[in-house]
């Protein structure tokens, strides 16, 4: 199996998306979206990774992440009710979506028309729990805010949009009140609780620019308001008909070195 990290898929029939409604007003489209969100089954306990709580503590529930990535986060996952900035290699974003939907959570992606659905499926994503809205219109922030009402994870591609601090605070408050997590990519968003980034360090399977891609090695960083920057090297390789995440081994197999970049 090819390790098609960051690939695309035309077989998106399993993925629910907001219907095109060019004849409806902006308010009518938002109301239609709210009605669709109301039909999503209630969030299940299976999606929340819970830490053991000592008496008197207030540990927050978190959404699951790929195993090696959990080691970089103080609570072992993405805190519910938070806003997280994600940048760099697309494999990082796809892995987060795969972990949440595979664990029974519902997610949506707003403003990412080239999302790698095939790569998400190969990482174990449940595409039936993933809604894709590639073109949210002139106000993607409002669409994402509506989706926070009924989903566990919402990904918002800002492009070049810079969100004013006052509006960002309002969306953060909404995410907190709904117990949902918002991932933002691109653009400008002040006040994120956690920042994650990834770059490709090496590919496995390419020899002098040709061959079959069998895996890759990421350099992943995490930092936040409550903790200093942490980094790790993580291998993505096909195992048992899916792409899995592994901590960099003590004696890694030879990989073809290439300049870091997005994948």
DACORVEN-V76476 format. One line per field, one symbol per residue. ss: DSSP state (H for helix, E for strand, C for the rest). psi: psi as a letter, one per 20 degrees, with the letter a starting at -180 (. if undefined). Layout:
ss: ???
psi: ???
This chain:
ss: CCCCCCCCCCCCCCCECCCCCCCCCHHHHHHHHHHHHHCCCCCCHHHEECCCCCCCCCCCCEECCCHHHHCCCCCCCEECCCEEEEEECHHHHHHHHHHHHHCCCCEEEECCCCCCHHHHHHCCCCHHHEEEECCCCCCHHHHHHHHCCCCCEEEEECCCCECCHHHHHHHHHHHHHHCCEEEEECCECCCCCEEEEEEEEEEECCECCECCCCEEEEEEEEEECCEEEEEEEEEEEEECCEEEEEECCCCCCCCEECCCCCC
psi: pqnmpjrrpimjhipqqpqpmhiqrgghhghgghhhhhipqqpqhhioopqppqpirlpqqqqqrqghhhhiphjjaopqjrpppprbphhgghhggggghhjjrprqppkmikpnhgggghjjqnhijpppnhniaimhghghhghhhjrhpppooicjpopqhhhghhhghggghikrppppqabpoqkqhqpqqqqpgqqpipokjrapoirrpqopqpqahjqrpqqqpppoqpplkrpqpqqpqhmqqpqpprqqaq.
